Amino acid sequence: GMLAEYTKEESSHAFGEYRRIIGDEIMRFKTAPYQKMTIAKSAENCGMSVTHFSRVFKSVTGEPPLKYITRVKIERAKEMLIFTDESIASIAASVGYTDQNYFARIFKRFTGFSPSKIRFQARRFFNYPPRHSKNINVNSVLHIFLKTQAGLDKIQNDFYCLQSRIMI
């Protein structure tokens, strides 16, 4: 009845507030992705316990904090691999990985490709128009490229599209 309606409205208001708080925390992280981000520190920033923060974060973004943050870092790195000439080590460091081999393993786990493969394909794609080149696999490059763009778009749109996610 009326009580249920009121409670539902309350929880959706609370969810909107949580979404704003988590969104602020993610923006804080995105402006400095090289910083070591701990869940404890983020929970503290948001005025929540670690457990509560993790639950709220997952209900807002659809992923646990660590996985989400890692994906943001990997998407940022992927973009830099495609669009800059920075070394892989320097790109890894710019998103907070001091060990390049560890970075490469995480990168491959998230994207299915090694950092050097992404860069190689992107360079071939940009430097040689596909129609002049017999040996380039255009579809695989486009696939990587579109996946990258989709990933970037997903991150940018996360907080506008996920309003109907599970309520806390």
Residue pairs with C-beta under 8 A, 6 or more apart in sequence:
11 167
11 168
12 167
14 168
15 59
15 60
15 163
15 167
15 168
16 163
18 56
18 59
18 60
18 168
19 60
19 159
19 162
19 163
21 46
21 47
21 56
22 46
22 56
22 57
22 60
22 61
22 159
23 60
23 159
25 42
25 45
25 46
26 61
26 68
26 72
26 158
26 159
28 45
29 35
29 37
29 42
29 69
29 72
30 72
33 72
33 73
33 76
33 94
33 95
33 96
34 93
34 94
34 95
34 96
35 96
36 96
37 69
37 96
39 50
39 53
39 54
39 65
39 66
40 50
42 53
42 57
42 65
43 49
43 50
43 52
43 53
43 54
46 53
46 56
48 56
53 65
54 64
54 65
55 168
56 168
57 64
57 65
57 68
58 64
58 65
59 165
59 166
59 167
59 168
60 159
60 162
60 165
61 68
61 158
61 162
62 162
62 165
63 71
70 106
70 110
71 110
71 151
71 155
72 155
73 95
73 96
73 97
74 95
74 106
74 107
74 110
74 111
75 148
75 151
75 152
75 155
76 94
76 95
77 91
77 92
77 94
77 95
77 103
77 107
77 115
78 107
78 111
78 118
78 148
78 151
79 148
79 152
80 86
80 91
80 94
81 88
81 91
81 115
81 118
81 119
81 122
82 118
82 119
82 122
82 145
82 148
83 122
84 91
86 94
88 100
88 103
88 104
88 115
88 116
88 119
89 100
91 115
92 98
92 99
92 100
92 103
92 104
92 115
95 103
97 103
97 106
103 115
104 114
104 115
107 113
107 114
107 115
108 114
108 115
111 118
111 144
111 147
113 121
113 144
118 144
121 140
121 141
121 144
122 141
122 144
122 145
124 133
124 136
124 141
125 136
125 138
125 141
125 142
125 145
128 136
130 136
130 138
130 141
